């Protein structure tokens, strides 16, 4: 009994010791982290002030015919004191100093433009941050790669274009999205050709991010969207169809009509038909009327919807036929499309409401009520 009590007391003492040691360790670790955080904040403030001075410093005017190297020499003279300061920092602390300096420069890049932005880009090269960030695009952690792509884009470091293009095939979508934004920022709308060629299975989030870029420069993006309709990746094709319909540029009518007629995937053909309806160009009317009378029920339904959106009088015969012969969903869209064609369509609906029975009659009466209500 005494032995058992002794063992229990020993185990209790050992457990208490471990808890105390662990608690002390956690306190020490927390204190060290707090001290490191304060140190990083001080460094951030220090380098923010230094860089504000450097960016606002005057440089001698150079003549319009001077070489670019003359301007770069002036920029280098501004950054040299800071580079010497970094060289004096002990090796084990230099990494932290460089990290905070890089963060300051990236944060400055968000709000700068013109000559001061050019200075900042030169300083980023001069401090060898560009090469470091390019190397980080191959880091094992995806969030490090994504941050590197973002920073390179903010600083508009064109030397990184090749590495960022390679990042379009990164396995993680966040890295690909940051690479897309960086490439477009540096290379403009022309970069869409490269982006569409390298993208595979576009995620929803990537599509959202890229749509923002496209809608900012609508007309400039149209030629590249049309060109990408021939891309093998169907997610890219679907994205381009949606963007062309959203922009509403009529030069897309012929490529979309070809896609709707020839593409092997029915879902993409249906999306192209929907886009033609949204564009509302009369050149697609005959094609849509033909598809509305075809055998494929999905394409037929989409064509009837498109005709309803456009209001096409020549479609009245085929719409009447689909109202009589189609299933209930098709009857409804055909009746609404007839209502949208004007007087001729209204007359057909009135005649069928009087002569037909059952579902067809009910649909006609409902649509007539909608159109006059």
C-alpha positions in Angstrom: 0.0 0.0 0.0 2.8 2.4 0.9 4.6 1.5 -2.4 1.4 2.3 -4.4 1.1 5.6 -2.5 4.7 6.4 -3.2 4.3 5.7 -6.9 1.2 7.9 -7.1 2.9 10.7 -5.3 5.9 10.4 -7.6 3.8 10.4 -10.8 1.8 13.4 -9.4 5.1 15.3 -8.7 6.4 14.4 -12.2 3.2 15.6 -13.8 3.2 18.8 -11.8 6.8 19.4 -12.8 6.0 18.9 -16.5 3.1 21.3 -16.3 5.2 23.9 -14.6 8.1 23.6 -17.1 5.6 23.6 -20.0 3.9 26.7 -18.7 7.3 28.5 -18.2 8.3 27.5 -21.7 5.0 28.9 -23.1 5.5 32.2 -21.2 9.1 32.5 -22.5 8.0 31.6 -26.1 5.2 34.2 -25.9 7.5 36.8 -24.5 10.0 36.1 -27.3 7.4 36.3 -30.0 6.1 39.6 -28.5 9.6 41.0 -28.5 10.2 39.8 -32.1 6.9 41.4 -33.2 7.8 44.8 -31.5 11.2 44.6 -33.2 9.6 44.0 -36.6 7.2 46.9 -36.0 10.1 49.2 -35.2 11.9 48.1 -38.3 8.8 48.7 -40.4 8.5 52.2 -39.1 12.2 52.9 -39.5 12.3 51.8 -43.1 9.0 53.5 -44.0 10.5 56.8 -42.9 13.7 56.2 -44.8 12.0 55.2 -48.0 9.6 58.2 -47.8 12.7 60.4 -47.7 14.4 58.6 -50.6 11.3 58.7 -52.8 10.8 62.4 -52.1 14.4 63.4 -52.7 15.1 65.6 -55.6 17.4 64.4 -58.4 19.1 66.6 -61.0 17.1 67.1 -64.2 18.4 65.2 -67.2 18.0 66.2 -70.8 15.4 64.4 -73.0 18.1 62.7 -75.1 20.0 61.3 -72.1 20.5 57.6 -71.7 18.4 55.6 -69.3 21.6 54.6 -67.5 22.1 58.3 -66.4 18.8 58.2 -64.6 19.6 54.8 -63.1 22.9 56.2 -61.7 20.9 58.9 -60.0 18.5 56.4 -58.5 21.5 54.3 -57.4 23.0 57.2 -55.6 19.8 57.6 -53.6 19.6 53.9 -52.5 23.3 53.4 -51.8 23.3 54.8 -48.2 20.5 52.4 -47.3 22.3 49.4 -48.9 25.4 50.3 -46.9 23.3 50.4 -43.7 22.0 46.9 -44.4 25.5 45.6 -44.9 26.4 46.8 -41.3 23.5 44.7 -39.9 24.8 41.4 -38.3 24.1 38.4 -40.5 21.5 36.7 -38.3 19.4 39.9 -38.2 19.9 40.9 -41.8 17.2 38.6 -43.1 14.6 40.3 -40.8 15.8 43.7 -41.9 15.5 42.8 -45.6 12.1 41.2 -45.0 10.7 44.3 -43.4 12.3 46.6 -46.0 10.7 44.5 -48.8 7.3 44.7 -47.1 7.6 48.5 -46.9 8.4 48.7 -50.6 5.5 46.4 -51.5 3.1 48.5 -49.4 4.4 51.7 -51.0 3.9 50.3 -54.4 0.1 50.1 -53.8 -0.2 53.9 -53.8 2.5 55.2 -56.1 2.5 56.1 -59.7 4.6 58.0 -62.2 8.3 58.8 -61.5 8.2 57.8 -57.8 6.9 54.4 -58.8 9.7 54.0 -61.4 12.2 54.8 -58.6 10.6 52.1 -56.4 10.9 49.5 -59.1 14.5 50.3 -59.7 15.2 50.0 -56.0 13.5 46.6 -55.9 15.9 45.5 -58.6 18.9 47.1 -57.0 18.3 45.4 -53.7 18.0 42.1 -55.5 14.5 41.5 -54.3 13.3 40.6 -57.8 15.5 37.6 -58.0 14.5 36.5 -54.5 10.8 36.8 -55.2 11.3 34.8 -58.5 12.9 32.1 -56.5 10.0 32.1 -54.0 7.7 31.2 -56.9 9.2 27.7 -56.5 8.7 27.5 -52.7 7.2 24.3 -51.4 4.4 26.3 -49.6 1.6 27.6 -51.9 0.9 30.7 -49.8 4.6 31.8 -50.2 4.4 31.3 -53.9 1.1 33.3 -54.1 2.6 36.2 -52.1 5.6 36.3 -54.3 3.5 36.5 -57.4 1.4 39.2 -55.9 4.4 41.3 -54.8 6.0 40.9 -58.3 2.8 42.2 -59.8 2.6 45.2 -57.5 6.1 46.2 -58.3 5.6 45.6 -62.1 8.9 43.8 -62.4 8.9 42.7 -66.0 11.9 40.5 -65.6 9.6 38.1 -63.7 7.1 37.7 -66.6 8.6 34.3 -67.7 8.5 33.0 -64.1 4.9 34.3 -63.6 3.8 32.7 -66.9 5.2 29.3 -65.6 3.2 29.9 -62.4 0.0 29.8 -64.5 0.4 26.0 -64.3 0.9 26.0 -60.6 -1.1 23.2 -58.9 -2.7 25.7 -56.4 -5.5 28.0 -57.7 -4.5 31.0 -55.5 -1.0 31.0 -57.0 -2.5 30.9 -60.5 -4.9 33.8 -59.7 -2.1 36.0 -58.3 0.1 35.2 -61.4 -2.8 36.2 -63.7 -3.3 39.5 -62.0 0.5 40.2 -62.0 0.9 39.4 -65.7 -2.1 41.5 -66.8 -0.8 44.4 -64.6 2.6 44.3 -66.3 1.8 43.2 -69.9 -1.8 44.6 -70.4 -4.6 42.9 -72.4 -2.1 41.3 -74.8 -1.2 38.9 -72.0 -4.7 37.4 -72.2 -3.5 35.3 -75.2 -0.8 33.7 -73.0 -3.1 33.3 -70.0 -5.8 31.6 -72.0 -3.3 29.3 -73.6 -1.8 28.1 -70.2 -5.0 28.0 -68.1 -6.5 24.6 -67.5 -9.9 23.9 -65.9 -10.6 27.5 -64.8 -11.9 27.7 -61.3 -14.9 29.8 -60.3 -12.7 32.2 -58.3 -10.2 32.5 -61.2 -13.1 33.3 -63.5 -14.3 36.0 -61.1 -10.9 37.6 -60.8 -10.2 37.5 -64.5 -13.7 38.9 -65.3 -12.9 42.0 -63.3 -9.8 42.5 -65.4 -11.6 42.0 -68.6 -14.5 44.3 -67.7 -12.1 47.1 -66.9 -10.9 47.2 -70.5 -13.8 45.8 -72.4 -13.1 46.6 -76.1 -9.4 45.9 -75.7 -10.1 42.4 -74.4 -12.6 41.4 -77.2 -10.1 40.2 -79.8 -8.4 38.0 -77.3 -11.7 36.6 -76.0 -12.7 35.8 -79.6 -9.4 34.2 -80.3 -9.7 32.0 -77.2 -13.0 30.5 -78.4 -10.7 28.0 -80.3 -8.9 27.0 -77.1 -9.1 23.3 -76.2 -9.9 23.9 -72.5 -13.7 24.1 -72.3 -13.7 26.1 -69.1 -11.8 28.9 -70.9 -14.3 28.7 -73.8 -17.3 29.0 -71.5 -15.6 32.0 -69.8 -15.0 33.8 -73.1 -18.5 33.2 -74.3 -19.9 34.7 -71.0 -17.6 37.8 -71.3 -18.4 38.4 -74.9 -22.1 38.3 -74.1 -21.6 40.6 -71.1 -19.5 43.1 -73.1 -22.1 43.1 -75.9 -19.6 43.6 -78.8 -21.2 42.7 -82.1 -17.9 41.5 -83.6 -18.5 38.4 -81.5 -21.7 37.4 -83.4 -20.1 35.4 -86.2 -17.6 33.5 -84.0 -20.3 32.7 -81.5 -22.7 31.5 -84.3 -19.9 29.2 -85.6 -19.3 27.9 -82.2 -23.0 27.2 -81.6 -23.2 25.3 -84.9 -20.1 23.3 -84.8 -18.7 22.8 -81.3 -18.8 19.1 -80.2 -19.9 19.8 -76.7 -23.7 20.5 -76.4 -23.3 22.6 -73.2 -21.0 25.0 -75.0 -23.2 25.2 -78.0 -26.1 26.0 -75.7 -24.1 28.7 -74.0 -23.1 30.3 -77.4 -26.8 30.3 -78.4 -27.7 32.0 -75.1 -25.0 34.6 -75.8 -26.4 35.3 -79.3 -29.7 36.0 -77.7 -28.1 38.4 -75.3 -26.3 40.2 -78.1 -29.6 40.5 -80.1 -28.0 41.0 -83.5 -30.3 40.3 -86.5 -27.5 38.3 -88.3 -28.2 35.4 -85.9 -32.0 35.4 -86.3 -32.2 32.8 -89.2 -29.7 30.5 -87.4 -31.7 30.6 -84.1 -35.0 30.0 -85.9 -33.4 26.9 -87.5 -32.1 25.5 -84.2 -35.5 26.2 -82.6 -37.1 23.8 -85.0 -34.3 21.2 -84.6 -34.2 17.8 -82.8 -31.9 18.5 -79.9 -34.3 19.5 -77.0 -31.6 21.4 -75.0 -30.4 23.5 -78.0 -34.0 24.0 -79.1 -35.0 25.3 -75.7 -32.1 27.7 -75.6 -32.8 29.0 -79.1 -36.5 29.6 -78.2 -35.3 31.6 -75.1 -32.9 33.6 -77.3 -35.6 34.4 -79.8 -37.8 35.5 -77.0 -35.2 37.8 -75.7 -34.7 39.3 -79.2 -38.4 39.5 -80.3 -38.1 38.0 -83.9 -41.3 38.1 -86.0 -40.0 35.6 -88.5 -39.9 33.1 -85.7 -43.7 33.0 -85.2 -44.3 29.8 -87.2 -41.7 27.7 -85.4 -42.6 29.1 -82.0 -46.3 28.2 -82.7 -45.2 24.7 -83.5 -43.2 24.3 -80.3 -46.0 25.7 -78.3 -48.3 23.0 -79.7 -45.9 20.1 -79.7 -43.4 20.8 -76.9 -43.3 19.7 -73.3 -44.6 22.1 -70.7 -41.3 24.1 -70.1 -40.9 24.5 -73.9 -44.5 25.5 -74.3 -44.0 28.3 -71.7 -40.8 29.7 -73.2 -42.4 29.5 -76.7 -45.5 31.3 -75.6 -43.5 34.1 -74.0 -41.3 34.3 -77.1 -44.5 34.7 -79.2 -45.7 37.4 -76.9 -42.4 39.2 -77.6 -42.7 39.2 -81.3 -45.5 41.8 -81.4 -48.9 41.8 -83.0 -48.5 38.5 -85.0 -47.4 36.6 -81.9 -50.2 38.0 -79.8 -52.7 37.0 -82.4 -51.5 33.4 -82.4 -51.7 33.2 -78.6 -55.3 34.5 -78.7 -56.3 32.0 -81.4 -54.8 29.1 -79.5 -56.3 30.2 -76.2 -59.7 30.0 -77.9 -59.2 26.8 -79.9 -56.9 24.6 -77.9 -57.6 22.7 -74.6 -55.7 21.5 -71.6 -52.1 22.6 -71.0 -51.6 24.6 -74.2 -54.7 26.6 -73.6 -53.7 27.3 -69.9 -50.2 28.4 -71.0 -51.6 30.8 -73.7 -54.1 32.3 -71.2 -51.3 32.8 -68.6 -48.9 34.5 -71.0 -51.6 36.7 -72.4 -52.4 37.8 -68.9 -48.8 38.5 -68.2 -48.4 40.6 -71.4 -51.5 42.7 -70.7 -51.1 42.9 -66.9 
